[in-house]
Amino acid sequence: MDKSKQSELLDAIGVWIKALDSYPGFREWQRKKVGAVLSLVEGFPIRDDDLPGEFQFTAEINRQHEAILAYLSLAQSFYTLQQCEFYFRRYPFAHLPVSKEDHIRNMCEMYFNRFYEFKERLKRCLNAVDATIEGTINTGPVLKSFAKDFDQELRARNSIHHHERFDDGAIHGIGLALIMGYSDKVGPGWRDVANRGYRRSSAEWAARVKRRSKMVETYLEAVAGAMLDMCSYLQPEAAKASVTPSVTRSAKSPAARAAKPVKKPKRS
């Protein structure tokens, strides 16, 4: 089975990070930083003069570092979206003042927010990568495609953020059944209704997370493929030879649905 572009990119990033060890003065700075942190953890007094300042790389490496961090942040956003499936599948608040209605509503709102978070990090990642390559990434079409594919989730997130809490018929029904469950006479029956409604609704939302996160992953995979194709500093031979490559390859067409690079105009 072929490795995913995400896995290949993480391998390449690992090589790039390892190559930094050969940057003059960087390993010594790392030792000082680790030593200072351990001293603070152990409670030993340490002077401000003993704390290493920020290490200064070249501007080129700083841009590469920003692009790599932006991708890792994007990947993290995707992983937290995937985790929503298991939050929907579990209700850990028995005998605590968090109702099943509140739990599933909170989870829906967190789920919707993940799409907005991914979109913003996608924009940041593409812009950061663009600053490290010879070509130019057309970010706009990618973001428009994402907004179209996940219009429902983004609209729900916008409504929650600017207007009112999320609600739908199933969640509203769970809430009403829970209220009726306080009745001394008919409470047990209504509580059963609420529990059945919660199990059905949570299962549907968990399935939705699984289905929609697979669609989001196509964007992450495309970005990873584009970075492998366009970022010469992530090629093993380039990373091992130097962490400050001066020559970058022309951008090629990235994976499906990623932006197509165009030649940057020459300055007059």
Order of alpha helices (4+ residues) and beta strands (2+ residues): alpha-alpha-alpha-alpha-beta-alpha-alpha-alpha-alpha-alpha-beta
